[in-house]
Amino acid sequence: MNEWLRLLPLELQDVPVQEFPFTPVSQTETVVGTLPAELINLFSLWMATAKESQRLTVEMRYKPDDLEMAAYYDELTSKAKALEAIFWIGVKEHFQLWGVGQKQTVAIRQDYQVVTGKLEDNMPPFLKGMFGL
């Protein structure tokens, strides 16, 4: 088995939970619950991994020939995407939100509240006409 996947549960136990600047729940959203501790840890690890990946994006602009840094960036980016997917699967599984994403959005809000709400329609009317929407 892959070493990273094997050690992931141990890493999740030790991840420092961080405070994030979440958006407050809006009047148009429905709170379905609060994230359990294991999903908060997973979210924190995902955010820390993504943040480090983004930091490397900037650093690599000044060291384009650093192959070791490029490999580390590739590793972190891949792991951040995997953690994101695992996190949202965990949220949907825990709150039984499978299929909700078809007509509504699922989001994390202040105090780690999980909400559902109507998908925002930001498409200009002329584009809707072009695509027959």
C-alpha positions in Angstrom: 0.0 0.0 0.0 1.1 3.5 -0.6 3.0 5.0 2.3 1.1 8.3 2.2 -2.3 6.6 2.3 -1.2 4.3 5.1 0.0 7.1 7.3 -2.8 9.5 6.5 -4.9 8.5 9.5 -2.0 9.2 11.8 -1.3 12.5 10.2 -4.9 13.5 10.6 -4.7 12.9 14.4 -1.8 15.3 14.7 -2.8 18.1 12.3 -3.1 21.5 14.0 -6.6 22.7 13.6 -6.6 26.2 12.2 -9.1 29.0 12.1 -10.2 30.0 8.7 -12.1 33.1 7.6 -15.3 31.4 6.7 -18.3 33.2 5.4 -21.2 33.5 7.8 -24.3 31.5 6.9 -26.6 33.5 4.7 -30.4 33.7 4.9 -30.8 31.7 1.7 -28.7 28.7 3.0 -29.9 25.7 5.1 -27.6 24.5 7.9 -27.4 20.7 7.8 -25.0 20.3 10.7 -21.5 20.9 12.0 -18.4 19.1 10.8 -17.2 16.4 13.1 -13.7 16.5 14.5 -12.2 14.1 11.9 -13.5 16.2 9.0 -12.3 19.4 10.6 -8.8 17.7 10.8 -9.1 16.6 7.2 -10.1 20.1 6.1 -7.2 21.6 8.0 -4.7 19.2 6.4 -6.2 19.9 2.9 -5.9 23.7 3.5 -2.4 23.5 4.8 -1.3 21.3 1.9 -3.0 23.6 -0.6 -1.4 26.7 1.0 2.1 25.2 0.8 1.5 24.2 -2.8 0.4 27.8 -3.6 3.5 29.2 -1.9 5.7 27.0 -4.0 3.9 28.2 -7.2 5.3 31.7 -6.4 8.7 30.5 -5.4 9.1 28.4 -8.5 8.8 31.5 -10.7 12.2 32.6 -9.3 13.8 29.1 -9.5 12.4 27.6 -12.7 15.3 25.1 -13.0 14.9 23.7 -9.5 13.7 20.1 -10.3 13.5 19.1 -6.7 11.1 22.0 -5.9 9.1 21.1 -9.0 8.7 17.5 -7.8 7.7 18.7 -4.4 5.2 21.1 -5.9 3.7 18.2 -8.0 3.5 16.0 -4.9 1.7 18.7 -2.8 -0.6 19.7 -5.6 -1.7 16.0 -6.2 -2.1 15.4 -2.4 -4.1 18.6 -2.0 -6.5 17.5 -4.8 -6.8 14.1 -3.2 -7.5 15.5 0.2 -10.1 17.8 -1.3 -11.9 14.9 -2.9 -11.7 12.8 0.3 -13.0 15.7 2.3 -16.1 16.3 0.2 -16.8 12.6 0.0 -16.6 12.6 3.8 -19.0 15.5 4.1 -21.5 14.0 1.7 -21.3 10.7 3.4 -21.6 12.0 6.9 -24.6 14.3 6.2 -26.1 12.0 3.4 -25.8 14.8 0.8 -25.3 12.6 -2.2 -26.9 14.1 -5.3 -27.5 17.5 -3.6 -24.8 19.1 -5.9 -27.1 18.8 -8.9 -29.4 21.7 -8.0 -27.8 23.0 -4.8 -24.3 23.7 -3.5 -22.8 22.3 -0.4 -20.4 24.6 1.5 -18.6 25.1 4.8 -19.5 28.2 6.7 -18.5 29.9 9.9 -18.0 27.6 12.9 -17.6 24.7 10.5 -21.3 24.6 9.7 -22.2 22.6 6.6 -24.8 24.3 4.5 -26.8 23.7 1.4 -28.1 26.5 -0.8 -29.2 27.3 -4.3 -26.5 27.3 -6.9 -25.6 30.9 -7.7 -26.4 31.9 -11.3 -23.8 34.4 -12.3 -24.1 33.8 -16.1 -25.0 37.0 -18.0 -28.4 36.8 -19.8 -26.8 37.0 -23.3 -24.7 33.9 -22.6 -27.7 32.0 -21.4 -29.4 32.9 -24.7 -26.3 31.7 -26.6 -26.3 28.3 -24.8 -30.1 27.9 -24.7 -30.3 28.1 -20.9 
